[in-house]
Amino acid sequence: MTQPPSETATTTQARPLSLLGLGDSVTSGANCDCTPFVDQLASLLADRDHVPVSPVNLGTSGLTAADLASQLGDDPAMRLAVQGADVIVMTIGANDLQPALDRWDQSG
């Protein structure tokens, strides 16, 4: 027996949307006296779409693009988190640029 469309929609909406944040300190919210953007986005999506959102923030301060690529390739828990996510947001690269910025700053 199939459910009427209205019952199916209600059942589907009850499932939380899984939001995964990956990246560096921007993602993690380190050195920021604020709510990390992953949590802010989860609240925005929940309010806008009227669905529960379950955020998971795996941002790590100091992470480089190479570090993240390594984690995605080598860490089974990270791969599982990615596979289970409905939405993935990522910021990465600030720590990759830091050595070049330091050289530029020292060059005067």
Gaussian input, Z-matrix of N, CA and C with variables (Angstrom, degrees):
# hf/3-21g

backbone

0 1
 N
 C     1     B1
 C     2     B2     1     A1
 N     3     B3     2     A2     1     D1
 C     4     B4     3     A3     2     D2
 C     5     B5     4     A4     3     D3
 N     6     B6     5     A5     4     D4
 C     7     B7     6     A6     5     D5
 C     8     B8     7     A7     6     D6
 N     9     B9     8     A8     7     D7
 C    10    B10     9     A9     8     D8
 C    11    B11    10    A10     9     D9
 N    12    B12    11    A11    10    D10
 C    13    B13    12    A12    11    D11
 C    14    B14    13    A13    12    D12
 N    15    B15    14    A14    13    D13
 C    16    B16    15    A15    14    D14
 C    17    B17    16    A16    15    D15
 N    18    B18    17    A17    16    D16
 C    19    B19    18    A18    17    D17
 C    20    B20    19    A19    18    D18
 N    21    B21    20    A20    19    D19
 C    22    B22    21    A21    20    D20
 C    23    B23    22    A22    21    D21
 N    24    B24    23    A23    22    D22
 C    25    B25    24    A24    23    D23
 C    26    B26    25    A25    24    D24
 N    27    B27    26    A26    25    D25
 C    28    B28    27    A27    26    D26
 C    29    B29    28    A28    27    D27
 N    30    B30    29    A29    28    D28
 C    31    B31    30    A30    29    D29
 C    32    B32    31    A31    30    D30
 N    33    B33    32    A32    31    D31
 C    34    B34    33    A33    32    D32
 C    35    B35    34    A34    33    D33
 N    36    B36    35    A35    34    D34
 C    37    B37    36    A36    35    D35
 C    38    B38    37    A37    36    D36
 N    39    B39    38    A38    37    D37
 C    40    B40    39    A39    38    D38
 C    41    B41    40    A40    39    D39
 N    42    B42    41    A41    40    D40
 C    43    B43    42    A42    41    D41
 C    44    B44    43    A43    42    D42
 N    45    B45    44    A44    43    D43
 C    46    B46    45    A45    44    D44
 C    47    B47    46    A46    45    D45
 N    48    B48    47    A47    46    D46
 C    49    B49    48    A48    47    D47
 C    50    B50    49    A49    48    D48
 N    51    B51    50    A50    49    D49
 C    52    B52    51    A51    50    D50
 C    53    B53    52    A52    51    D51
 N    54    B54    53    A53    52    D52
 C    55    B55    54    A54    53    D53
 C    56    B56    55    A55    54    D54
 N    57    B57    56    A56    55    D55
 C    58    B58    57    A57    56    D56
 C    59    B59    58    A58    57    D57
 N    60    B60    59    A59    58    D58
 C    61    B61    60    A60    59    D59
 C    62    B62    61    A61    60    D60
 N    63    B63    62    A62    61    D61
 C    64    B64    63    A63    62    D62
 C    65    B65    64    A64    63    D63
 N    66    B66    65    A65    64    D64
 C    67    B67    66    A66    65    D65
 C    68    B68    67    A67    66    D66
 N    69    B69    68    A68    67    D67
 C    70    B70    69    A69    68    D68
 C    71    B71    70    A70    69    D69
 N    72    B72    71    A71    70    D70
 C    73    B73    72    A72    71    D71
 C    74    B74    73    A73    72    D72
 N    75    B75    74    A74    73    D73
 C    76    B76    75    A75    74    D74
 C    77    B77    76    A76    75    D75
 N    78    B78    77    A77    76    D76
 C    79    B79    78    A78    77    D77
 C    80    B80    79    A79    78    D78
 N    81    B81    80    A80    79    D79
 C    82    B82    81    A81    80    D80
 C    83    B83    82    A82    81    D81
 N    84    B84    83    A83    82    D82
 C    85    B85    84    A84    83    D83
 C    86    B86    85    A85    84    D84
 N    87    B87    86    A86    85    D85
 C    88    B88    87    A87    86    D86
 C    89    B89    88    A88    87    D87
 N    90    B90    89    A89    88    D88
 C    91    B91    90    A90    89    D89
 C    92    B92    91    A91    90    D90
 N    93    B93    92    A92    91    D91
 C    94    B94    93    A93    92    D92
 C    95    B95    94    A94    93    D93
 N    96    B96    95    A95    94    D94
 C    97    B97    96    A96    95    D95
 C    98    B98    97    A97    96    D96
 N    99    B99    98    A98    97    D97
 C   100   B100    99    A99    98    D98
 C   101   B101   100   A100    99    D99
 N   102   B102   101   A101   100   D100
 C   103   B103   102   A102   101   D101
 C   104   B104   103   A103   102   D102
 N   105   B105   104   A104   103   D103
 C   106   B106   105   A105   104   D104
 C   107   B107   106   A106   105   D105
 N   108   B108   107   A107   106   D106
 C   109   B109   108   A108   107   D107
 C   110   B110   109   A109   108   D108
 N   111   B111   110   A110   109   D109
 C   112   B112   111   A111   110   D110
 C   113   B113   112   A112   111   D111
 N   114   B114   113   A113   112   D112
 C   115   B115   114   A114   113   D113
 C   116   B116   115   A115   114   D114
 N   117   B117   116   A116   115   D115
 C   118   B118   117   A117   116   D116
 C   119   B119   118   A118   117   D117
 N   120   B120   119   A119   118   D118
 C   121   B121   120   A120   119   D119
 C   122   B122   121   A121   120   D120
 N   123   B123   122   A122   121   D121
 C   124   B124   123   A123   122   D122
 C   125   B125   124   A124   123   D123
 N   126   B126   125   A125   124   D124
 C   127   B127   126   A126   125   D125
 C   128   B128   127   A127   126   D126
 N   129   B129   128   A128   127   D127
 C   130   B130   129   A129   128   D128
 C   131   B131   130   A130   129   D129
 N   132   B132   131   A131   130   D130
 C   133   B133   132   A132   131   D131
 C   134   B134   133   A133   132   D132
 N   135   B135   134   A134   133   D133
 C   136   B136   135   A135   134   D134
 C   137   B137   136   A136   135   D135
 N   138   B138   137   A137   136   D136
 C   139   B139   138   A138   137   D137
 C   140   B140   139   A139   138   D138
 N   141   B141   140   A140   139   D139
 C   142   B142   141   A141   140   D140
 C   143   B143   142   A142   141   D141
 N   144   B144   143   A143   142   D142
 C   145   B145   144   A144   143   D143
 C   146   B146   145   A145   144   D144
 N   147   B147   146   A146   145   D145
 C   148   B148   147   A147   146   D146
 C   149   B149   148   A148   147   D147
 N   150   B150   149   A149   148   D148
 C   151   B151   150   A150   149   D149
 C   152   B152   151   A151   150   D150
 N   153   B153   152   A152   151   D151
 C   154   B154   153   A153   152   D152
 C   155   B155   154   A154   153   D153
 N   156   B156   155   A155   154   D154
 C   157   B157   156   A156   155   D155
 C   158   B158   157   A157   156   D156
 N   159   B159   158   A158   157   D157
 C   160   B160   159   A159   158   D158
 C   161   B161   160   A160   159   D159
 N   162   B162   161   A161   160   D160
 C   163   B163   162   A162   161   D161
 C   164   B164   163   A163   162   D162
 N   165   B165   164   A164   163   D163
 C   166   B166   165   A165   164   D164
 C   167   B167   166   A166   165   D165
 N   168   B168   167   A167   166   D166
 C   169   B169   168   A168   167   D167
 C   170   B170   169   A169   168   D168
 N   171   B171   170   A170   169   D169
 C   172   B172   171   A171   170   D170
 C   173   B173   172   A172   171   D171
 N   174   B174   173   A173   172   D172
 C   175   B175   174   A174   173   D173
 C   176   B176   175   A175   174   D174
 N   177   B177   176   A176   175   D175
 C   178   B178   177   A177   176   D176
 C   179   B179   178   A178   177   D177
 N   180   B180   179   A179   178   D178
 C   181   B181   180   A180   179   D179
 C   182   B182   181   A181   180   D180
 N   183   B183   182   A182   181   D181
 C   184   B184   183   A183   182   D182
 C   185   B185   184   A184   183   D183
 N   186   B186   185   A185   184   D184
 C   187   B187   186   A186   185   D185
 C   188   B188   187   A187   186   D186
 N   189   B189   188   A188   187   D187
 C   190   B190   189   A189   188   D188
 C   191   B191   190   A190   189   D189
 N   192   B192   191   A191   190   D190
 C   193   B193   192   A192   191   D191
 C   194   B194   193   A193   192   D192
 N   195   B195   194   A194   193   D193
 C   196   B196   195   A195   194   D194
 C   197   B197   196   A196   195   D195
 N   198   B198   197   A197   196   D196
 C   199   B199   198   A198   197   D197
 C   200   B200   199   A199   198   D198
 N   201   B201   200   A200   199   D199
 C   202   B202   201   A201   200   D200
 C   203   B203   202   A202   201   D201
 N   204   B204   203   A203   202   D202
 C   205   B205   204   A204   203   D203
 C   206   B206   205   A205   204   D204
 N   207   B207   206   A206   205   D205
 C   208   B208   207   A207   206   D206
 C   209   B209   208   A208   207   D207
 N   210   B210   209   A209   208   D208
 C   211   B211   210   A210   209   D209
 C   212   B212   211   A211   210   D210
 N   213   B213   212   A212   211   D211
 C   214   B214   213   A213   212   D212
 C   215   B215   214   A214   213   D213
 N   216   B216   215   A215   214   D214
 C   217   B217   216   A216   215   D215
 C   218   B218   217   A217   216   D216
 N   219   B219   218   A218   217   D217
 C   220   B220   219   A219   218   D218
 C   221   B221   220   A220   219   D219
 N   222   B222   221   A221   220   D220
 C   223   B223   222   A222   221   D221
 C   224   B224   223   A223   222   D222
 N   225   B225   224   A224   223   D223
 C   226   B226   225   A225   224   D224
 C   227   B227   226   A226   225   D225
 N   228   B228   227   A227   226   D226
 C   229   B229   228   A228   227   D227
 C   230   B230   229   A229   228   D228
 N   231   B231   230   A230   229   D229
 C   232   B232   231   A231   230   D230
 C   233   B233   232   A232   231   D231
 N   234   B234   233   A233   232   D232
 C   235   B235   234   A234   233   D233
 C   236   B236   235   A235   234   D234
 N   237   B237   236   A236   235   D235
 C   238   B238   237   A237   236   D236
 C   239   B239   238   A238   237   D237
 N   240   B240   239   A239   238   D238
 C   241   B241   240   A240   239   D239
 C   242   B242   241   A241   240   D240
 N   243   B243   242   A242   241   D241
 C   244   B244   243   A243   242   D242
 C   245   B245   244   A244   243   D243
 N   246   B246   245   A245   244   D244
 C   247   B247   246   A246   245   D245
 C   248   B248   247   A247   246   D246
 N   249   B249   248   A248   247   D247
 C   250   B250   249   A249   248   D248
 C   251   B251   250   A250   249   D249
 N   252   B252   251   A251   250   D250
 C   253   B253   252   A252   251   D251
 C   254   B254   253   A253   252   D252
 N   255   B255   254   A254   253   D253
 C   256   B256   255   A255   254   D254
 C   257   B257   256   A256   255   D255
 N   258   B258   257   A257   256   D256
 C   259   B259   258   A258   257   D257
 C   260   B260   259   A259   258   D258
 N   261   B261   260   A260   259   D259
 C   262   B262   261   A261   260   D260
 C   263   B263   262   A262   261   D261
 N   264   B264   263   A263   262   D262
 C   265   B265   264   A264   263   D263
 C   266   B266   265   A265   264   D264
 N   267   B267   266   A266   265   D265
 C   268   B268   267   A267   266   D266
 C   269   B269   268   A268   267   D267
 N   270   B270   269   A269   268   D268
 C   271   B271   270   A270   269   D269
 C   272   B272   271   A271   270   D270
 N   273   B273   272   A272   271   D271
 C   274   B274   273   A273   272   D272
 C   275   B275   274   A274   273   D273
 N   276   B276   275   A275   274   D274
 C   277   B277   276   A276   275   D275
 C   278   B278   277   A277   276   D276
 N   279   B279   278   A278   277   D277
 C   280   B280   279   A279   278   D278
 C   281   B281   280   A280   279   D279
 N   282   B282   281   A281   280   D280
 C   283   B283   282   A282   281   D281
 C   284   B284   283   A283   282   D282
 N   285   B285   284   A284   283   D283
 C   286   B286   285   A285   284   D284
 C   287   B287   286   A286   285   D285
 N   288   B288   287   A287   286   D286
 C   289   B289   288   A288   287   D287
 C   290   B290   289   A289   288   D288
 N   291   B291   290   A290   289   D289
 C   292   B292   291   A291   290   D290
 C   293   B293   292   A292   291   D291
 N   294   B294   293   A293   292   D292
 C   295   B295   294   A294   293   D293
 C   296   B296   295   A295   294   D294
 N   297   B297   296   A296   295   D295
 C   298   B298   297   A297   296   D296
 C   299   B299   298   A298   297   D297
 N   300   B300   299   A299   298   D298
 C   301   B301   300   A300   299   D299
 C   302   B302   301   A301   300   D300
 N   303   B303   302   A302   301   D301
 C   304   B304   303   A303   302   D302
 C   305   B305   304   A304   303   D303
 N   306   B306   305   A305   304   D304
 C   307   B307   306   A306   305   D305
 C   308   B308   307   A307   306   D306
 N   309   B309   308   A308   307   D307
 C   310   B310   309   A309   308   D308
 C   311   B311   310   A310   309   D309
 N   312   B312   311   A311   310   D310
 C   313   B313   312   A312   311   D311
 C   314   B314   313   A313   312   D312
 N   315   B315   314   A314   313   D313
 C   316   B316   315   A315   314   D314
 C   317   B317   316   A316   315   D315
 N   318   B318   317   A317   316   D316
 C   319   B319   318   A318   317   D317
 C   320   B320   319   A319   318   D318
 N   321   B321   320   A320   319   D319
 C   322   B322   321   A321   320   D320
 C   323   B323   322   A322   321   D321

   B1=1.4522
   B2=1.5286
   B3=1.2893
   B4=1.4594
   B5=1.5188
   B6=1.3222
   B7=1.4611
   B8=1.5234
   B9=1.3169
   B10=1.4669
   B11=1.5268
   B12=1.3372
   B13=1.4692
   B14=1.5189
   B15=1.3199
   B16=1.4665
   B17=1.5236
   B18=1.3312
   B19=1.4622
   B20=1.5194
   B21=1.3224
   B22=1.4592
   B23=1.5223
   B24=1.3171
   B25=1.4618
   B26=1.5187
   B27=1.3215
   B28=1.4612
   B29=1.5176
   B30=1.3253
   B31=1.4606
   B32=1.5194
   B33=1.3228
   B34=1.4553
   B35=1.5258
   B36=1.3263
   B37=1.4564
   B38=1.5224
   B39=1.3203
   B40=1.4589
   B41=1.5251
   B42=1.3296
   B43=1.4581
   B44=1.5291
   B45=1.3262
   B46=1.4669
   B47=1.5296
   B48=1.3088
   B49=1.4490
   B50=1.5216
   B51=1.3119
   B52=1.4567
   B53=1.5277
   B54=1.3362
   B55=1.4661
   B56=1.5202
   B57=1.3269
   B58=1.4606
   B59=1.5183
   B60=1.3263
   B61=1.4572
   B62=1.5153
   B63=1.3264
   B64=1.4614
   B65=1.5198
   B66=1.3283
   B67=1.4509
   B68=1.5074
   B69=1.3225
   B70=1.4561
   B71=1.5326
   B72=1.3214
   B73=1.4668
   B74=1.5245
   B75=1.3278
   B76=1.4662
   B77=1.5239
   B78=1.3265
   B79=1.4620
   B80=1.5181
   B81=1.3239
   B82=1.4692
   B83=1.5239
   B84=1.3293
   B85=1.4609
   B86=1.5161
   B87=1.3315
   B88=1.4630
   B89=1.5268
   B90=1.3086
   B91=1.4676
   B92=1.5249
   B93=1.3006
   B94=1.4623
   B95=1.5222
   B96=1.2897
   B97=1.4597
   B98=1.5248
   B99=1.3494
   B100=1.4571
   B101=1.5304
   B102=1.3029
   B103=1.4571
   B104=1.5217
   B105=1.3380
   B106=1.4705
   B107=1.5311
   B108=1.3373
   B109=1.4627
   B110=1.5193
   B111=1.3288
   B112=1.4702
   B113=1.5300
   B114=1.3164
   B115=1.4627
   B116=1.5307
   B117=1.3364
   B118=1.4664
   B119=1.5244
   B120=1.3414
   B121=1.4596
   B122=1.5246
   B123=1.3245
   B124=1.4674
   B125=1.5274
   B126=1.3214
   B127=1.4719
   B128=1.5196
   B129=1.3326
   B130=1.4600
   B131=1.5294
   B132=1.3352
   B133=1.4664
   B134=1.5260
   B135=1.3235
   B136=1.4687
   B137=1.5245
   B138=1.3285
   B139=1.4690
   B140=1.5257
   B141=1.3128
   B142=1.4638
   B143=1.5240
   B144=1.3418
   B145=1.4665
   B146=1.5219
   B147=1.3335
   B148=1.4653
   B149=1.5320
   B150=1.3358
   B151=1.4644
   B152=1.5235
   B153=1.3213
   B154=1.4608
   B155=1.5297
   B156=1.3184
   B157=1.4615
   B158=1.5174
   B159=1.3219
   B160=1.4573
   B161=1.5313
   B162=1.3543
   B163=1.4607
   B164=1.5287
   B165=1.3277
   B166=1.4633
   B167=1.5220
   B168=1.3245
   B169=1.4555
   B170=1.5247
   B171=1.3343
   B172=1.4592
   B173=1.5239
   B174=1.3285
   B175=1.4582
   B176=1.5188
   B177=1.3391
   B178=1.4590
   B179=1.5205
   B180=1.3110
   B181=1.4534
   B182=1.5252
   B183=1.3267
   B184=1.4585
   B185=1.5198
   B186=1.3151
   B187=1.4598
   B188=1.5282
   B189=1.3382
   B190=1.4625
   B191=1.5228
   B192=1.3232
   B193=1.4624
   B194=1.5275
   B195=1.3285
   B196=1.4685
   B197=1.5271
   B198=1.3294
   B199=1.4707
   B200=1.5252
   B201=1.3256
   B202=1.4614
   B203=1.5252
   B204=1.3268
   B205=1.4675
   B206=1.5246
   B207=1.3219
   B208=1.4645
   B209=1.5242
   B210=1.3299
   B211=1.4696
   B212=1.5235
   B213=1.3186
   B214=1.4604
   B215=1.5254
   B216=1.3307
   B217=1.4555
   B218=1.5120
   B219=1.3323
   B220=1.4647
   B221=1.5205
   B222=1.3055
   B223=1.4639
   B224=1.5327
   B225=1.3463
   B226=1.4654
   B227=1.5349
   B228=1.3221
   B229=1.4699
   B230=1.5302
   B231=1.3281
   B232=1.4651
   B233=1.5300
   B234=1.3181
   B235=1.4690
   B236=1.5234
   B237=1.3216
   B238=1.4620
   B239=1.5337
   B240=1.3278
   B241=1.4682
   B242=1.5279
   B243=1.3260
   B244=1.4641
   B245=1.5249
   B246=1.3160
   B247=1.4666
   B248=1.5253
   B249=1.3185
   B250=1.4586
   B251=1.5136
   B252=1.3307
   B253=1.4674
   B254=1.5232
   B255=1.3293
   B256=1.4636
   B257=1.5250
   B258=1.3331
   B259=1.4615
   B260=1.5244
   B261=1.3363
   B262=1.4666
   B263=1.5234
   B264=1.3365
   B265=1.4621
   B266=1.5211
   B267=1.3398
   B268=1.4532
   B269=1.5253
   B270=1.3222
   B271=1.4612
   B272=1.5122
   B273=1.3039
   B274=1.4622
   B275=1.5280
   B276=1.2986
   B277=1.4595
   B278=1.5104
   B279=1.3225
   B280=1.4675
   B281=1.5253
   B282=1.3245
   B283=1.4643
   B284=1.5254
   B285=1.3238
   B286=1.4612
   B287=1.5278
   B288=1.3154
   B289=1.4628
   B290=1.5229
   B291=1.3128
   B292=1.4624
   B293=1.5286
   B294=1.3516
   B295=1.4718
   B296=1.5368
   B297=1.3213
   B298=1.4666
   B299=1.5286
   B300=1.3199
   B301=1.4659
   B302=1.5204
   B303=1.3369
   B304=1.4658
   B305=1.5268
   B306=1.3493
   B307=1.4726
   B308=1.5282
   B309=1.3196
   B310=1.4605
   B311=1.5268
   B312=1.3345
   B313=1.4589
   B314=1.5246
   B315=1.3301
   B316=1.4648
   B317=1.5253
   B318=1.3273
   B319=1.4615
   B320=1.5269
   B321=1.3320
   B322=1.4484
   B323=1.4615
   A1=108.72
   A2=117.03
   A3=120.41
   A4=110.13
   A5=113.85
   A6=119.46
   A7=109.79
   A8=117.24
   A9=119.32
   A10=109.63
   A11=118.65
   A12=121.24
   A13=114.23
   A14=118.96
   A15=120.27
   A16=111.27
   A17=118.26
   A18=120.93
   A19=110.63
   A20=117.57
   A21=121.35
   A22=110.19
   A23=117.94
   A24=121.45
   A25=110.85
   A26=117.65
   A27=121.10
   A28=110.64
   A29=117.34
   A30=121.57
   A31=110.28
   A32=117.58
   A33=121.67
   A34=110.92
   A35=118.41
   A36=121.71
   A37=112.59
   A38=118.29
   A39=120.78
   A40=111.85
   A41=117.78
   A42=121.23
   A43=109.10
   A44=117.55
   A45=119.17
   A46=111.53
   A47=115.20
   A48=122.04
   A49=106.88
   A50=117.41
   A51=122.06
   A52=109.62
   A53=116.50
   A54=123.24
   A55=108.39
   A56=117.34
   A57=122.75
   A58=109.82
   A59=116.31
   A60=121.96
   A61=110.32
   A62=116.37
   A63=122.81
   A64=108.90
   A65=116.60
   A66=118.71
   A67=114.13
   A68=114.10
   A69=122.32
   A70=111.57
   A71=115.99
   A72=120.22
   A73=112.94
   A74=117.57
   A75=119.53
   A76=108.84
   A77=116.11
   A78=120.91
   A79=111.07
   A80=116.27
   A81=119.92
   A82=112.76
   A83=116.25
   A84=119.97
   A85=112.71
   A86=117.17
   A87=120.96
   A88=110.15
   A89=116.38
   A90=123.12
   A91=112.50
   A92=115.43
   A93=120.28
   A94=107.41
   A95=116.05
   A96=119.56
   A97=107.82
   A98=114.34
   A99=120.12
   A100=109.22
   A101=115.46
   A102=121.10
   A103=107.47
   A104=118.83
   A105=120.38
   A106=111.29
   A107=116.18
   A108=119.56
   A109=112.72
   A110=118.42
   A111=120.56
   A112=109.42
   A113=116.92
   A114=120.97
   A115=111.37
   A116=116.39
   A117=119.50
   A118=111.01
   A119=116.44
   A120=120.74
   A121=110.82
   A122=116.85
   A123=120.37
   A124=110.46
   A125=117.08
   A126=120.96
   A127=111.50
   A128=116.13
   A129=120.59
   A130=111.00
   A131=116.83
   A132=120.63
   A133=111.38
   A134=116.17
   A135=120.12
   A136=110.80
   A137=116.65
   A138=120.83
   A139=111.78
   A140=116.05
   A141=120.02
   A142=112.80
   A143=115.39
   A144=119.87
   A145=113.60
   A146=116.75
   A147=121.57
   A148=111.71
   A149=115.09
   A150=121.52
   A151=108.19
   A152=117.48
   A153=118.68
   A154=109.36
   A155=116.65
   A156=121.84
   A157=107.80
   A158=115.37
   A159=121.94
   A160=108.99
   A161=117.70
   A162=119.47
   A163=112.38
   A164=115.20
   A165=122.70
   A166=105.94
   A167=116.89
   A168=121.61
   A169=109.10
   A170=116.49
   A171=121.59
   A172=111.47
   A173=117.24
   A174=120.72
   A175=110.55
   A176=115.48
   A177=121.92
   A178=109.69
   A179=116.72
   A180=121.37
   A181=110.25
   A182=116.74
   A183=121.81
   A184=114.94
   A185=117.81
   A186=121.75
   A187=110.96
   A188=116.35
   A189=122.28
   A190=108.94
   A191=115.90
   A192=120.46
   A193=110.36
   A194=117.23
   A195=120.53
   A196=110.86
   A197=116.73
   A198=120.33
   A199=110.80
   A200=116.07
   A201=119.97
   A202=110.79
   A203=116.74
   A204=120.14
   A205=110.44
   A206=116.37
   A207=120.67
   A208=111.04
   A209=116.62
   A210=120.23
   A211=111.23
   A212=115.96
   A213=119.87
   A214=111.55
   A215=116.40
   A216=119.96
   A217=114.43
   A218=116.74
   A219=120.46
   A220=115.96
   A221=118.46
   A222=121.40
   A223=110.59
   A224=117.21
   A225=119.69
   A226=113.05
   A227=117.79
   A228=120.49
   A229=110.60
   A230=116.62
   A231=120.75
   A232=109.95
   A233=116.69
   A234=119.91
   A235=110.70
   A236=117.08
   A237=121.44
   A238=110.72
   A239=116.44
   A240=120.47
   A241=110.77
   A242=116.54
   A243=120.97
   A244=110.41
   A245=116.50
   A246=120.44
   A247=112.00
   A248=117.54
   A249=121.07
   A250=115.14
   A251=117.16
   A252=120.47
   A253=111.92
   A254=115.02
   A255=120.77
   A256=110.61
   A257=115.73
   A258=122.20
   A259=107.55
   A260=116.23
   A261=121.35
   A262=107.97
   A263=115.72
   A264=121.33
   A265=107.69
   A266=115.59
   A267=118.76
   A268=110.41
   A269=115.30
   A270=121.51
   A271=106.31
   A272=115.84
   A273=121.07
   A274=107.31
   A275=116.63
   A276=120.07
   A277=115.22
   A278=118.20
   A279=119.54
   A280=111.03
   A281=117.12
   A282=120.31
   A283=111.98
   A284=117.73
   A285=121.04
   A286=110.42
   A287=117.10
   A288=121.94
   A289=113.54
   A290=117.47
   A291=120.52
   A292=113.64
   A293=120.76
   A294=118.83
   A295=112.75
   A296=117.80
   A297=120.66
   A298=110.59
   A299=117.19
   A300=120.41
   A301=111.16
   A302=116.70
   A303=120.35
   A304=110.64
   A305=117.44
   A306=120.87
   A307=110.54
   A308=117.08
   A309=121.31
   A310=110.12
   A311=116.30
   A312=121.32
   A313=110.63
   A314=117.62
   A315=121.84
   A316=112.10
   A317=117.27
   A318=119.96
   A319=112.02
   A320=115.75
   A321=121.53
   A322=113.41
   D1=129.04
   D2=179.43
   D3=-92.50
   D4=151.63
   D5=179.83
   D6=-83.43
   D7=148.46
   D8=172.82
   D9=-60.40
   D10=151.68
   D11=-177.92
   D12=-52.24
   D13=-38.30
   D14=-177.99
   D15=-64.55
   D16=-37.29
   D17=178.49
   D18=-71.41
   D19=-38.27
   D20=178.41
   D21=-63.13
   D22=-43.98
   D23=-179.74
   D24=-62.03
   D25=-41.52
   D26=179.13
   D27=-63.58
   D28=-42.71
   D29=179.38
   D30=-63.17
   D31=-43.37
   D32=-179.06
   D33=-65.09
   D34=-40.28
   D35=-177.42
   D36=-68.33
   D37=-22.91
   D38=-177.79
   D39=-71.92
   D40=-22.49
   D41=-179.55
   D42=-72.37
   D43=124.98
   D44=179.89
   D45=-65.49
   D46=143.57
   D47=173.15
   D48=-80.67
   D49=128.76
   D50=-179.12
   D51=-91.66
   D52=118.32
   D53=-179.50
   D54=-113.44
   D55=120.65
   D56=-177.68
   D57=-113.49
   D58=128.73
   D59=175.48
   D60=-106.70
   D61=127.72
   D62=177.91
   D63=-123.38
   D64=150.15
   D65=174.23
   D66=139.42
   D67=-150.90
   D68=-172.23
   D69=-101.35
   D70=-153.07
   D71=-176.42
   D72=-65.88
   D73=-24.11
   D74=176.18
   D75=-62.88
   D76=-44.42
   D77=178.41
   D78=-67.30
   D79=-46.39
   D80=-175.08
   D81=-68.87
   D82=-24.72
   D83=-177.85
   D84=87.29
   D85=13.50
   D86=179.39
   D87=-64.12
   D88=148.85
   D89=178.70
   D90=57.18
   D91=28.46
   D92=-179.08
   D93=-133.57
   D94=121.49
   D95=176.98
   D96=-85.85
   D97=63.68
   D98=-174.76
   D99=-154.43
   D100=174.83
   D101=174.21
   D102=-82.15
   D103=127.03
   D104=179.55
   D105=-54.57
   D106=147.66
   D107=-174.01
   D108=-63.82
   D109=-24.36
   D110=177.42
   D111=-63.19
   D112=-44.13
   D113=178.39
   D114=-69.27
   D115=-37.90
   D116=177.21
   D117=-63.12
   D118=-42.26
   D119=179.11
   D120=-65.38
   D121=-40.22
   D122=178.04
   D123=-58.90
   D124=-44.47
   D125=178.53
   D126=-64.27
   D127=-42.45
   D128=179.60
   D129=-61.63
   D130=-47.02
   D131=179.88
   D132=-63.60
   D133=-42.36
   D134=-179.77
   D135=-62.34
   D136=-43.92
   D137=-179.96
   D138=-68.49
   D139=-43.38
   D140=-176.07
   D141=-71.06
   D142=-43.93
   D143=-173.33
   D144=-99.59
   D145=-2.75
   D146=178.89
   D147=56.13
   D148=45.07
   D149=176.95
   D150=-130.99
   D151=148.57
   D152=173.84
   D153=-70.61
   D154=139.68
   D155=179.32
   D156=-124.10
   D157=131.15
   D158=179.99
   D159=-110.07
   D160=99.38
   D161=-178.74
   D162=-84.10
   D163=141.79
   D164=172.30
   D165=-128.92
   D166=120.82
   D167=-176.81
   D168=-108.59
   D169=108.02
   D170=178.61
   D171=-104.86
   D172=20.34
   D173=176.50
   D174=-64.13
   D175=143.33
   D176=-177.42
   D177=-132.26
   D178=123.63
   D179=178.32
   D180=-60.05
   D181=134.15
   D182=177.90
   D183=89.49
   D184=-4.76
   D185=-176.44
   D186=-68.24
   D187=139.34
   D188=174.16
   D189=-106.26
   D190=170.12
   D191=178.05
   D192=-60.48
   D193=-39.96
   D194=178.61
   D195=-64.78
   D196=-39.19
   D197=177.74
   D198=-61.78
   D199=-45.31
   D200=-179.05
   D201=-64.87
   D202=-42.50
   D203=178.00
   D204=-60.35
   D205=-40.18
   D206=178.30
   D207=-64.29
   D208=-44.78
   D209=178.25
   D210=-59.88
   D211=-43.88
   D212=-178.54
   D213=-65.11
   D214=-30.74
   D215=179.99
   D216=-86.27
   D217=-32.02
   D218=-170.15
   D219=-108.92
   D220=-19.44
   D221=-172.62
   D222=-99.92
   D223=108.29
   D224=-178.71
   D225=-58.82
   D226=-36.25
   D227=179.71
   D228=-66.03
   D229=-38.34
   D230=178.16
   D231=-66.11
   D232=-44.68
   D233=179.07
   D234=-61.46
   D235=-40.05
   D236=178.97
   D237=-64.14
   D238=-41.49
   D239=178.40
   D240=-62.12
   D241=-41.83
   D242=179.32
   D243=-65.54
   D244=-44.03
   D245=-179.03
   D246=-63.64
   D247=-31.71
   D248=-177.45
   D249=-88.44
   D250=-4.75
   D251=-175.65
   D252=-84.97
   D253=139.90
   D254=172.25
   D255=-83.09
   D256=-36.88
   D257=-178.74
   D258=-133.38
   D259=134.65
   D260=177.08
   D261=-123.63
   D262=128.99
   D263=173.96
   D264=-120.28
   D265=147.10
   D266=-173.81
   D267=-148.46
   D268=138.68
   D269=166.34
   D270=-129.81
   D271=130.18
   D272=-178.25
   D273=-155.40
   D274=150.01
   D275=174.40
   D276=125.38
   D277=-21.72
   D278=-178.75
   D279=-59.90
   D280=-40.57
   D281=-178.95
   D282=-74.89
   D283=-20.79
   D284=174.59
   D285=-72.66
   D286=-31.89
   D287=-179.14
   D288=-82.30
   D289=-20.37
   D290=-173.05
   D291=-56.13
   D292=-44.71
   D293=178.69
   D294=-59.02
   D295=-39.84
   D296=178.57
   D297=-66.70
   D298=-39.69
   D299=177.65
   D300=-64.73
   D301=-39.04
   D302=177.87
   D303=-62.84
   D304=-43.46
   D305=179.00
   D306=-63.67
   D307=-42.38
   D308=179.93
   D309=-63.56
   D310=-42.42
   D311=-179.82
   D312=-63.56
   D313=-39.56
   D314=-178.83
   D315=-72.84
   D316=-23.19
   D317=-178.47
   D318=-75.69
   D319=-10.75
   D320=174.04
   D321=77.08

